[in-house]
């Protein structure tokens, strides 16, 4: 595999081709210089002058291509650095999302394992609730749970109202019983007073005449 096969940038290909042409031209100049030492110096000097002008053109083109290659390398480095920063940012964001996902999964697992108080409520069975409320037959499991809790709450409120009513009735009966006991106690006292008051009369009837 040659260098040309490894290089894919068009500007670098042009630089390599110009470099190869410049090298070939230099080798050609050397061959011309040492191949015919018996030639006229004036002819050799003219050929070398012409070849030198071509060489200068090649070198000038090489400098331009080299300058362009350096600028391209700098631009590529800048693009690479920006791309690396973007990759690092995305990687950090991905890590944060992973940690957040793991945290949320832990929270979900904790919620699933939590012993909710509503699960301990003596709710009405689903079958019985649906028999009483057939309009909720298409409701989801979550909606049925809320409906059963609301049903239990309403039932307990009704029972509490009944309990309060019975408690007031009980308190009324207790008050009536107390009044009656007080009345009976007063009656006993009155009877005792009556008996004490009747004793002289009884003694009078008991006397013998």
C-alpha positions in Angstrom: 0.0 0.0 0.0 1.5 3.3 -1.1 1.2 6.7 0.5 -1.3 7.7 -2.3 -3.6 4.9 -1.2 -3.5 6.1 2.4 -4.2 9.8 1.6 -7.8 10.6 0.7 -7.8 14.4 0.8 -7.8 15.9 -2.7 -5.5 18.8 -1.7 -2.9 16.4 -0.3 -3.2 14.3 -3.5 -2.3 17.4 -5.5 0.6 18.2 -3.2 1.9 14.6 -3.5 1.6 14.7 -7.3 3.4 18.1 -7.5 6.1 16.8 -5.2 6.6 13.8 -7.5 6.7 16.0 -10.6 9.3 18.3 -8.8 11.4 15.3 -7.9 11.3 14.0 -11.4 12.2 17.4 -12.8 15.2 17.6 -10.5 16.4 14.2 -11.5 16.0 15.1 -15.1 18.1 18.2 -14.6 20.8 16.2 -12.9 20.7 13.6 -15.7 21.0 16.3 -18.3 23.8 18.0 -16.4 26.0 14.9 -16.1 24.9 12.9 -19.1 26.7 15.0 -21.8 29.7 16.6 -20.3 31.1 17.3 -23.8 28.2 19.5 -24.8 28.6 23.2 -25.3 28.4 25.0 -22.0 26.2 27.7 -23.5 23.6 25.1 -24.6 23.7 23.4 -21.2 23.4 26.8 -19.4 20.4 27.7 -21.5 18.7 24.4 -20.8 19.5 24.6 -17.1 18.1 28.2 -17.0 14.9 27.0 -18.6 14.7 24.0 -16.3 15.4 26.2 -13.3 12.4 28.4 -14.2 10.2 25.3 -14.4 11.6 24.1 -11.1 10.8 27.5 -9.5 7.3 27.2 -10.8 7.0 23.7 -9.2 8.4 25.0 -5.9 6.1 27.9 -5.9 3.2 25.6 -6.5 4.5 23.3 -3.7 4.6 26.2 -1.3 1.1 27.1 -2.1 -0.1 23.6 -1.8 1.8 23.2 1.5 0.3 26.4 2.9 -3.2 25.2 1.9 -2.5 21.8 3.4 -1.4 23.4 6.7 -4.6 25.5 6.7 -6.7 22.4 6.0 -5.0 20.6 8.9 -5.7 23.4 11.2 -9.3 23.5 10.1 -9.6 19.7 10.5 -8.1 19.9 14.0 -10.6 22.6 14.9 -13.5 20.6 13.5 -12.2 17.5 15.3 -11.9 19.4 18.6 -15.4 20.7 18.2 -16.7 17.3 17.3 -14.9 15.8 20.3 -16.4 18.4 22.6 -19.8 17.6 21.2 -19.2 13.9 21.7 -18.0 14.5 25.3 -21.1 16.7 26.0 -23.4 14.0 24.6 -21.6 11.3 26.5 -22.0 13.3 29.7 -25.6 13.9 29.0 -26.1 10.2 28.3 -24.4 9.4 31.7 -26.7 11.8 33.4 -29.7 10.2 31.8 -28.4 6.8 32.8 -28.0 7.9 36.4 -31.5 9.5 36.3 -33.0 6.4 34.8 -31.4 4.2 37.5 -32.6 6.6 40.2 -36.2 6.6 38.8 -36.2 2.8 38.6 -35.1 2.7 42.2 -37.9 5.0 43.1 -40.4 3.0 41.1 -39.2 -0.2 42.8 -39.6 1.4 46.2 -43.1 2.6 45.4 -44.0 -0.9 44.2 -42.6 -2.5 47.4 -44.2 0.1 49.7 -46.9 -1.2 52.0 -49.7 1.2 51.1 -52.4 1.7 53.7 -55.1 1.5 51.2 -54.2 -2.1 50.5 -55.1 -2.9 54.1 -58.6 -1.3 53.8 -61.5 -3.8 54.1 -62.8 -2.7 50.7 -65.9 -4.2 49.1 -64.9 -7.0 46.6 -64.7 -6.0 43.0 -67.5 -8.4 42.0 -69.9 -7.0 44.6 -68.9 -3.4 43.7 -69.6 -4.0 40.0 -72.9 -5.5 40.9 -73.9 -2.4 42.7 -72.3 0.0 40.1 -72.5 -1.7 36.7 -71.7 1.7 35.1 -68.0 1.2 36.1 -67.6 -2.2 34.4 -65.3 -0.7 31.7 -63.1 1.1 34.2 -59.4 0.3 34.6 -57.9 -1.4 37.6 -56.7 1.9 39.0 -60.0 3.6 38.4 -61.8 0.7 40.1 -59.5 1.0 43.1 -60.3 4.7 43.5 -64.0 4.1 43.1 -63.9 1.3 45.7 -62.0 3.6 48.1 -64.6 6.4 47.5 -67.4 3.8 48.1 -65.8 2.7 51.4 -65.4 6.4 52.4 -69.1 7.1 51.7 -70.2 4.0 53.6 -68.1 4.9 56.6 -69.5 8.5 56.5 -73.0 7.0 56.5 -72.1 4.6 59.4 -70.5 7.5 61.3 -73.7 9.6 60.9 -75.8 6.6 62.1 -73.4 6.2 65.0 -73.7 9.8 65.9 -77.5 9.6 65.8 -77.5 6.5 68.0 -75.0 8.1 70.4 -77.4 11.1 70.7 -80.3 8.8 71.3 -78.3 6.9 73.9 -77.4 10.1 75.7 -81.1 11.1 75.6 -82.1 7.7 77.1 -79.4 8.0 79.7 -80.7 11.5 80.7 -84.3 10.1 80.9 -83.2 7.2 83.0 -81.3 9.5 85.3 -84.3 11.8 85.6 -86.5 8.8 86.4 -84.0 7.5 89.0 -84.0 11.0 90.6 -87.8 11.0 90.6 -87.9 7.6 92.2 -85.3 8.6 94.8 -87.4 11.7 95.6 -90.5 9.5 95.8 -88.8 7.2 98.3 -87.9 10.2 100.4 -91.4 11.5 100.2 -92.7 8.1 101.2 -90.3 7.9 104.1 -91.5 11.4 105.2 -95.1 10.2 104.8 -94.5 7.1 106.9 -92.7 9.1 109.6 -95.6 11.6 109.6 -98.2 8.7 109.9 -96.5 7.0 112.8 -98.3 9.1 115.5 -101.6 8.4 113.8 -100.8 4.7 113.7 -99.9 4.7 117.4 -103.2 6.4 118.1 -105.1 3.6 116.4 -103.1 1.1 118.2 -104.2 2.3 121.7 -106.8 0.3 123.5 -109.8 2.1 124.8 
